[in-house]
Amino acid sequence: MVFCLVQFLYFSKAMSRKYKFHNGSGVYFVSFATVYWIDVFTRQIYFDVLVDSIKYCREHKGLELYCYCFMPNHVHFIFRSTNEQPMELLRDFKRYTSRKIIETIQDHPQESRKEWLLWMFKRAGNKQGNVNKYQFWQHHNKPIELWSTKVIQQKIDYIHNNPVESGLVVHPEDWKYSSARNFQEDDMVLGIDDIGFFN
């Protein structure tokens, strides 16, 4: 019994350390989802908020983005903060996109799910003591620092295959909001940075 408890505490501590930004200059894999895994990103206008926010962060907030995929209810990144503030960078990105997407939903005249979406975001916000009204993103990001070419390539393959595994497309590059297209020399949707030590 004591041995099991010690194992549990060790595992819990290891997991809590695993999912934190310990190295400010590190390259990280992160994933974050909408509350209740709601499929919000079914309209171009909501994807545009993510794209515009990424472009702003690359130009003004020290974001280096190496790989990404925007799914209907979650996002994957491989990124680095040149300001050595990855936690703050991701926090600001999520805070801004949360507010902007909710505003866009409120103002969208063709959004048939408007009342339900806002009710769900408000319901999620009511469960959190630190949320004023609406909560859009789940709080955790599960950051994992990537330390080798092999691990980075594994995460890239995982990210790019996400739409395929979900049955949305046949080939990774067929998904519009994925850096799989960038890896095929297509930067039309969103530019990415060259990580420099893989391929």
N, C-alpha and C positions, 0 to 999 in steps of 0.2 A: 504493500500500500504506500509506504513512504517512498520506495523507489519509483513507483508510478507518478507520485506527486512531484518528485524532483525532476523526472523526465518531462512532465507537463510544463513545469515552471521554466525549465531550460528551453524547451521548444517554443513557449510563448515569448520568452525574452529574445530568442533568436529570430522569431518571426517579426517582432516589433522592431528589431534593429534592421532586419532585412528591408522593410518597407519604410525607409526614411532617407532623406537627403543628407548623407554624412559628408560627402565631398562636394564642395561648392563648384569646383571646376570639372566634375565628372560628367560622363555621358550617361544619360538615363533613359530607360524604357518606362513609360507610364501608360496607364489605362484609366479612363474614368467614364462613368455612365450617367445617363439621366436618371432622376428619381423614378423608382418603380420600373426601370428599364422601359420607359415609354418611347415608342417610335416617333420621335419629334421630327427627325430629319427625313421628311418625305416630300418636302417642297424646296425648290431651288432657293427661295428667299432666306431660308434658315441656314442652308449650307453657306450662303454668301456671307452671313455674319461670321462664321468660323474662318472662312478664307480671308476676309478683310482684317480680322483680328490677328491672324497669323502674320499677314503682310506687315501690319503695324508693329507687331512685336519684333519681327526680324529687322525692321528699319530703325526702331526707336528704343527697344528694351533689351537688346543683347541676346535675342533668341537665335540660336543656330538649330535649324530643323533638318534632320538627316533622313527621316522616314516618317510617314504618317498614313493613317486611314481614318476617314470619317464614316462611321456606320450609322444606320438609322437610329440607334439608341446609345451608342458609345463611341469613344475616340481612342486611338492609339497614337503615341508619339515615340520617336527616339530623338532626343534633343540635348542641348547643352546651353548653359547660361554663360555668356562671355563676361557678365558682371559678377559671376560666382554667387548668384542668388537664385538657384533653380526653384526652390520652394516658393519664394515670393513671386517669381515670374509666372509660375503655373497658377498660383492663387489669384493673381491679378487677371490672368487670361480667363479663368473660370468665372470670376466675379463679374467682369465686363460682359462676357458672352451670355451669362445667365440673365443679366438685366436687359441686354439688348434683344435677345431672342424673345423674352417675355413681352417686351414692348412691341416687337414685330408681330407676335401672335395677337396681341390686343388690337393692333391697328390693321390687321389683314382682313379685308372685307370678304374674302372667299374661304376663310378658315372655318370649315364646318365643325371642327372639334373644339372651337375656342372655349366655350363655357366649361367643357369637361377637362381640357388641358389646364386651364387656370385653377379649376377646383382641385385638381390633383396636385398642382404645385403649391397651392395654399395649404392643402392637407399635409403635405410633406413639411412645409415651413412651420406649421403649428406644432409639429412634434419636436422641433428644435428650439432650444431656448435662445440661441444666438442668431436666429433668422427673423427679420422684421415682418415679412409677409409671405413671399414666395420662396421656395427652394427649387432650383432647376437641376443642378448637378448633385450627385451623391458626393459626400465629403472626401472619401478616400481616393487615392490615386495609385497606390501600390508601386511607388518608384523602386526600380531595380537598377543599380549601377552596373554598367556593362564594361568589362575589363579586358576582353580579348576579341580578336577578329572572329573567332569561331562563334562566340556567344552573340556578338552583334549580328552576324549573318543568320543565326538561328532566329533571332527576334525579327529581323527584316522579313525572313520567309514567313514567320507566323503572322506578322501584320499584313503582308501582301496577300496571303492566302485566306485571310478572314472572310472576305466577301464570297470566295469560292466555297469555303466550308459551310457558309450560311445559305448556299444555294442561290445567291443573287446573280452570279455571273459564272461563266465557264472558265475564263482565264483572268488572272489577277489584274492585268492591264485594262480589262474591259470595265472595271469599276472606276467611275469618273473621279471620285474623291479619294485617290490613293496615289502614293508616290511610286507605285509599280509603273505608272505611266511615265514618271520622271526618269525611271531606270531604263525606259525605252526612248529616251531623248524627247519626251513630250512634257514641256513645262507650261502648257497653255493655262491650266487651272491654277497652279500654285508652284512657285519656285522652291527648291530645297537647297541645302548646303552640302558640300562635299566633305564627308568625314575623313577622307584621305588615307585610311589604312585598311580598306577592304576592297573587294571586287576580284 
